[in-house]
């Protein structure tokens, strides 16, 4: 690692402050050599033992506090002074070598001192003005916690990776790359899948490989072996996988090794004619998947057509027309796939794209109407079915959908009527109760004279002020119900 790469751990570090120097540090007799070569380059002394037996795996995000000093005791940096824990990805070269080695051996809650020679720190150049050339550094590090590496695009924790063996090289598979892997799949501690398999990324479901494993493989290096933990959304979802014996909504764990891969040709490296031909192949593959009920796989193929051709504007004449037709078919077929998968929001979006290309397309209008019914918007759905009837009055399917929309609109209005009636009745009752309480509060308090008078005049009856409050027959009955 270069000195520049090592400097990446020094984010927003303060300048060295003039402060009293601590005593010079030298490793004690209990210091342990952590270097693979046992050259004494990284020595660790435990000042406070951690808890449990676990140590952070490679690729995890670790959270630490640290104070860095020179061997003469001069402090050059401290996360504690900044009042904010420092986090980094372990084993990825984001910090100096000594940290990747040292923190990987620590347990939660452990406080240790790392004695780091320059070859495992900032080397012969140092990091001026804080760290001189060839400096041996001393770090007091406290490990608080760690999290497994999140490989999802939205950081929702659905795909977590624990690296068991670091891969080689710098390259990773791309979309549609041919990969060769070995895997062991587990659910609730039991193995449900164990094999070696080759497939093109994007077609994993065809081989009973869940989406989460495919996404993870895009971040693998050759010969890497990692543990992948998947939530149901990135596994086999709410349906499970009957063939493999995986129940619905199952959390899964895969141990995966990428034995080799062959990258697919990137779209940016294709000319316009190559993109057109590739799009035709994707359409054919998508149609084959659709016919066999593999709607998610089919949808992936149709989406590739859009990725290939959406911004391709150099085709002329017949080929330009062919591109437009392929794009229209891709949007319409994506909409149909999403309808089958009950993803009505995506259906709506694909239909709108199709109608931008052909505003009177019957399939686009029909599927858009179906998506709006799925989104419980029958009035909006009705507009799209009626639009079809405006230029094709004999379209029975659209006419039937209008009837369905009218029924759902009436049903919704009845529900709304009952809901509003209930709300208004409650408001009226609240107003009545409030009026009664206000009347009661208007009754004057009895005076001392009234009390004395009542003692001498037993024949005089005090009149209840509520007797004078007029009320309807229905109000009387409601009052009796409450009493």
Beta strands, then each sheet from edge to edge (+ up, - down):
strand 1: 32-33
strand 2: 42-48
strand 3: 61-70
strand 4: 75-78
strand 5: 86-89
strand 6: 111-116
strand 7: 137-147
strand 8: 149-150
strand 9: 159-165
strand 10: 178-187
strand 11: 190-200
strand 12: 225-230
strand 13: 252-262
sheet 1: 1+ 2- 6+ 7- 3+ 4-
sheet 2: 1+ 2- 6+ 7- 3+ 5-
sheet 3: 8+ 9- 12+ 13- 10+ 11-
end
